[in-house]
Amino acid sequence: MGRLTIPQHSFPAREWFESLREAVAADAEMAVIGRWCDLNLALAIDGGLVLLRIRGGKLVETVFDPDIGVSWMVTLRGTLDDWRTFLQPLPPPFYSDLLAMNSRVPSFGIEGDRSAFVRHLRPLGRIFALAQRLGGEHA
């Protein structure tokens, strides 16, 4: 596993997502398991929205507050506190993965095309494992 650069910006800053894009692009495991992963995934964070465009397992674009002409298949909705708790390198119980949060954290939810979410669950799990290594707060 390669060396991971810890961002100096906290989630959900643009720079944090750029660090995530670089981590995903450099990850050998993601290159294998993500090659068939094409998904537009929205992260709803309090009142804001961040769209992640994933193509071939690479995070190719991050769109902040997309306009009405942009669409996506799956939304992961949570508070900023939910996301920062989840993004800890060792999160507390029920914050360890997206499915656990969906079942046990009332303010978090998976919305949209659940079959698309499940179809891409392994690569998404890897992307968010890399995100947890980056952390959610300042380094």
C-alpha positions in Angstrom: 0.0 0.0 0.0 1.3 3.4 -1.0 2.0 6.3 1.2 -1.1 8.4 1.9 -0.8 12.2 2.1 -2.9 13.6 4.9 -4.7 16.8 3.8 -4.3 20.0 5.7 -8.0 20.9 5.1 -11.0 19.4 6.7 -14.0 17.6 5.2 -15.9 18.9 3.2 -13.3 21.4 1.8 -12.5 21.2 -2.0 -8.9 20.4 -1.0 -10.0 17.4 1.1 -11.8 16.0 -1.9 -8.8 16.6 -4.1 -6.7 14.6 -1.6 -9.3 11.8 -1.8 -9.2 11.8 -5.6 -5.4 11.4 -5.5 -5.6 8.6 -2.9 -8.2 6.7 -5.0 -6.1 7.2 -8.2 -3.0 5.8 -6.4 -4.6 2.9 -4.8 -3.7 -0.5 -6.3 -6.7 -2.3 -4.8 -9.1 0.2 -6.2 -7.6 -0.2 -9.6 -8.7 -3.8 -9.6 -12.0 -3.7 -7.8 -13.2 -0.4 -9.2 -12.6 -0.9 -12.9 -16.4 -1.5 -13.6 -17.6 1.1 -11.1 -19.3 4.0 -12.9 -21.5 5.9 -10.6 -22.7 9.5 -9.8 -22.9 9.6 -6.0 -24.1 12.6 -4.1 -23.0 13.3 -0.5 -25.6 15.4 1.3 -24.0 17.2 4.2 -26.4 19.3 6.2 -27.7 21.9 3.6 -25.0 21.3 1.1 -24.5 18.7 -1.7 -21.3 17.3 -3.2 -21.5 15.1 -6.3 -18.7 12.5 -6.9 -18.4 11.3 -10.4 -16.8 7.9 -10.4 -15.6 6.3 -13.7 -13.7 3.1 -13.9 -13.1 3.3 -10.2 -11.5 6.7 -10.4 -12.9 9.8 -8.8 -12.9 11.9 -12.0 -14.9 15.0 -10.9 -16.2 16.6 -7.7 -19.1 19.0 -8.2 -20.1 21.2 -5.3 -23.8 22.2 -5.0 -24.7 20.9 -8.5 -27.5 22.7 -10.4 -30.8 21.3 -11.5 -29.3 20.0 -14.8 -27.1 17.4 -13.0 -28.3 14.0 -11.9 -27.0 11.1 -9.8 -28.1 7.7 -8.8 -27.4 7.5 -5.1 -27.4 10.0 -2.3 -25.7 9.4 1.1 -27.4 11.9 3.4 -26.0 12.9 6.9 -25.1 15.7 9.1 -21.6 17.2 9.1 -21.1 15.6 12.5 -22.2 12.2 11.1 -19.7 12.5 8.3 -16.8 13.7 10.5 -17.5 10.9 13.0 -17.6 8.3 10.1 -14.3 9.7 8.7 -12.3 9.2 11.8 -9.5 6.6 11.3 -11.2 4.4 14.0 -14.8 5.5 14.1 -17.0 4.6 17.1 -19.6 1.7 16.9 -22.3 2.1 14.2 -20.1 4.6 12.3 -17.7 1.9 10.9 -19.3 1.6 7.5 -22.1 3.0 5.4 -24.5 0.1 5.9 -24.1 0.3 9.7 -24.8 4.0 9.7 -27.8 3.5 7.5 -29.2 1.0 10.0 -28.2 2.6 13.3 -27.6 6.4 12.9 -31.1 8.1 12.6 -29.7 11.2 10.8 -27.9 9.2 8.1 -29.6 7.6 5.1 -28.9 5.9 1.7 -31.4 7.3 -0.9 -32.0 6.7 -4.5 -31.2 3.6 -6.6 -30.3 1.0 -3.9 -29.5 -1.7 -6.4 -26.8 0.6 -7.9 -25.5 1.3 -4.4 -25.3 -2.5 -3.7 -23.8 -3.2 -7.1 -20.9 -0.8 -6.4 -20.7 -1.6 -2.7 -17.2 -3.0 -2.7 -15.5 -0.1 -4.6 -17.5 2.4 -2.6 -16.4 0.7 0.6 -12.8 1.0 -0.6 -13.2 4.7 -1.5 -14.6 5.4 2.0 -11.9 3.4 3.7 -9.4 5.6 2.0 -11.5 8.6 3.1 -11.3 7.4 6.7 -7.5 7.2 6.3 -7.5 10.8 5.3 -9.7 11.8 8.3 -12.3 14.5 8.5 -10.6 17.1 10.6 -7.4 19.1 10.2 -4.3 16.9 10.2 
